[in-house]
Amino acid sequence: MFTMEAIDAIMTRRSVRKFETRQIPDAVLEKIIKAGTYAPSALALQPWGFVVVQDQAFLTRVSDYCKPIMISHMKEAHDGMSDAFLALLEGCDYSIYYHAPTVIMVIGKTNSRFREIDSSLCAENMMLAAHALGIGSCWIGSTEVAYDNKELMAGFHIPEGYRPVGTIVFGYPDEKPEAHDKKAPLVTWVR
């Protein structure tokens, strides 16, 4: 099985938005989820859970609901990235999930104060593990506009006491994105 060193996985992982149609075996998805659960969490409470969605008709319904809302949000933004994303959203075949064979919604315990931070750390572990296993992934923020639609969200079967934190698409990559230039970070040393 394909594996790589941690630093290599971090430095070479890219957001993949074009996937093969073949499904990822359950054993590989379980390994990706397990890697997620090894993320640090406040007081080791591990407030995360996962909803694995492979029902393409359902994902299309969610995407079709989200797209016009996202388009209305984007109409006022006019920079290069916003204009490019708006053009994608307006495409008739565009899916916010990029037609990936698997979408995993990371959910967090409602009563956990740090669920979003902890579950986001978990999600990053999952994306790095996927990359190390030859699986592409991309964090999808657009699902958030559907969170208030109870009827649609019922299709995710989120257990009582949990709420969504984010969605990630997974699949065998059908592209190899180049690295974007990395901006120099602001670093303040206090000694």
N, C-alpha and C positions, 0 to 999 in steps of 0.2 A: 504494500500500500504506500502511496505517495505521502511523505511527510517533509517538513522543513524546520529549520531552527526558528526560534521565537522572533529574534530581531529581523531575520529575513522575511518572515510572515508579516510583521508590522510594516516594514519598509516597502514590500512589494504588493500588498493587498490594494486592490482598486475596486471601486463601485462598478459592478457589472450590470448592464441594462439590456443585454441581448443574450438569450438563452436557447439552448437546444430544447426540443420538446420532450425528450426522455425524462422519466421521473427518477428522482434520487431514491435509492433503496432505503427502506426504513432503518436498517442498521446504521447507515451513514448519518441519517438525520438524528437518530438517537445519540450517536457519538458527538455530533455538533451541539445538541441540547445539553448533554452531560458536560461538555467543555464549558458551556455557559454557566452551569451551576457551580463551577469552581471559581467564579468571580468573587472578589471581596464584597462584603455587605456589612452595613452598620450592625454592630453587636452580633455578627454572624446569624442574623435573623433570616436571611435568604428569602425575601418576600416575593420572589418571582414565580411565575407559572407560564405555561405555553399553550397556545392554540395553534395546531398545525392544520392548515387549510390547503387542500388539493382539488377542491371542487371549482373547476374553472368557470362554470356558469354563475356560481355565487360571487366569485371574484370579479367577474364582468359586471354583475349588478352593482357591487360596491363601487367599482371604478366609474361606471356610468352615472351613479349618483354623485360622486365626488367631483368629476370633471367640470360640470357647469359652475359649481360653487368655486372651485379653484380658478376658473376662467374669470369669474366676476371679481375675485380677489386680486388677480394679476393685471386687470385692465388699467390700473393706476400706476403700476410699476413700469419704469422704462429704462432699464439698463440692459446691457448685452445678455446677461444670464436670464433675466426676467423675460425679455423678448423671445429668447430661444425656447424657454420653457412654455410660454404661452403658445407658441407655434406648435409645439408638441401636443399640448392639451387640446388644441383645436383640430388635430388630425383625427379622422374618423376611425382609424384602427388603433389609436393610442390607448394603452391601458396604464393606469398608475402603477400596476404591478409588473409591467413590461412582459406580460405573458409568461412569467416564470412558472415552472411546474409546481413549486411549493412556496407558500407564504406562511411565515410563522409570526403570530402576534405574541409579543412578550407582554404579559400582564403582571400587575403587582397587587399585593394585598392592600386593600383600601385603608386598613388601619395602621399601615406602616408609614411613618413620617418620611422615610428616605426611599420609598419604593421606586421613584423615578430615577434617582441616582443609582441605586443598587441594580435595578433592572437594566439600566443603560450600560453599566459595567458588564453585566451578564451578556447583553446583546453584542457588545464589542468582542467579548471572548468567543461568542458563536461565529461572528463574521471572520475572525482570525482563524479559528479552527476550520471553518469551511474552506478558506483559502488554502490552508495547509493540506487539506484533503482533495484539492483540485476542484472545489465547488465555488461558483461565483455567488456574490451576494450584494445587496444594496439596501440601505435603510430607507424606508418609505414614510415620509412625514405626511403625505397627502391623506392617508386614512383618517387622520384626526378630524377632518371636517365632517365625518360620518358619526362621530362619537355620540352626538345628541339625537341621532335617529334610532330610537329604541327598536323599532321593527327590523330595520336593517341589521343593527348590532346583535339582535337575537340570533342571527345566523352564525355568529362566531361562537355561540355556546359558552360564553364567559361565565365561569362559576360565580355564585353569590360570594361577595366579600372580596372580589377582585375587580380591577378596572384596567383598561388598556394603557400601555406605556408607549408602545411603538410596534411597527410591523417591519419585517425584513423579508425580502424575496431571496430565494435560493434556487440554483439550478446549475447545470453544466454550462460553462460559458461558451458562447458562440461569438465572442469578441475578446480582444486583449487590449483593454484601454491603456493608453500611455499615462505616465505620471504627470500630474499638473505641477507647475513650478510651485515650490513651497516658499511661502513668505517667511522672512526672518521673524521669529516670535518676539514679543516683548518679554524680556527676562529681567527681573529685579533681584539682585543679590542683597540679602540682609545678613551682614556678618558681625 
